[in-house]
Every structure is written in C-alpha cells, then in structure tokens.
C-alpha cells in the first residue's frame, strides 16, 4: 500500500492539469464520505439490534401513527 501512495503522490506532484487534480480531489472526498456514511449506518444498525433484544419495539398501531405524523 505504501508503494501505491508514493506513486500517487509523485503523479499528483507532476500533474499540471487543474481538472485532473479536481477530479482526484472529488474522488477522494467521495471515498471519505462513503466511509463516514458506512460507519454511521453500522452504528445505527447495531443500536437497533440492541433495542430489539431489549424489547424496545413499537406496535403496528404506533408505527402507523408515527408515520402519519412525520
């Protein structure tokens, strides 16, 4: 992995086309967001599983009511 990072850094340093550099930045930012989103969804899923195991559930009637209020 270190070799790839070194190669990419060298290629970026040699790149003079602003549109290419912007595309690389966008790609890296998107990868970071995907990672953050994945972490957030995993955290929520684990909390939901804990709630289910603890018996913290809504009845069908409560779900319908909450859905209509939203």
N, C-alpha and C positions, 0 to 999 in steps of 0.2 A: 504494500500500500504506500509506503514512503517513496518508493521509486515513481509511482504514478503521480503523487503530489508534486514531487520535484520536477517531473516532466511537464506537468500542467503549469506550474509556476513559471517555468522557463518559457513556455509557449505564450503565456499571458504577457510576460515581460516583453516579448518580442512582437506582440500584436499591436498594430497601429490603427486598425480599423475600429472606430468607435462603435459601430453597430454590432460587430462581433463581440466586443467587450460587454456591451449592454445585454446581449443575448446570453452570455455566460453568467452575468450577474443575475438576470431573471431566472435562469435555470437553477442556480444555487439558492436563490431566495425561495423558489417554489419547493425545492427539496427540503429546506428548513421548515417551511410551513407544513408540509406533509408530515414531517416528523412530529411537530408540535400537535397537529390535529390527531395523529395516531395515538399519541400519549394521552391526550385529553379524552378521547373515546375509550381507550383502555381503562382509564381511571373511572370513568362513568360506569362502564360495564361491570367492573369489579364491585363498585359501590352498590349497583343494582342487585348483583348476586348476593351480597351480604344482606341487603334489605329483604330479599325474598326468603333467604334462610332464616332471618329473624322474624318472619311473618308480617312484615310491613307491606301489606298489599291493599289495593283498592278493590272494592266490589265493582261489578259491571255498571251498576247504577251510578257509583261515584265517578267512574271513568267517563261515562256519558255526560254527566253534569259538568265535570271539569273541561271536557272537550268543547261543550257548548259555550262555556264562559270565556274560553280563550279567544 
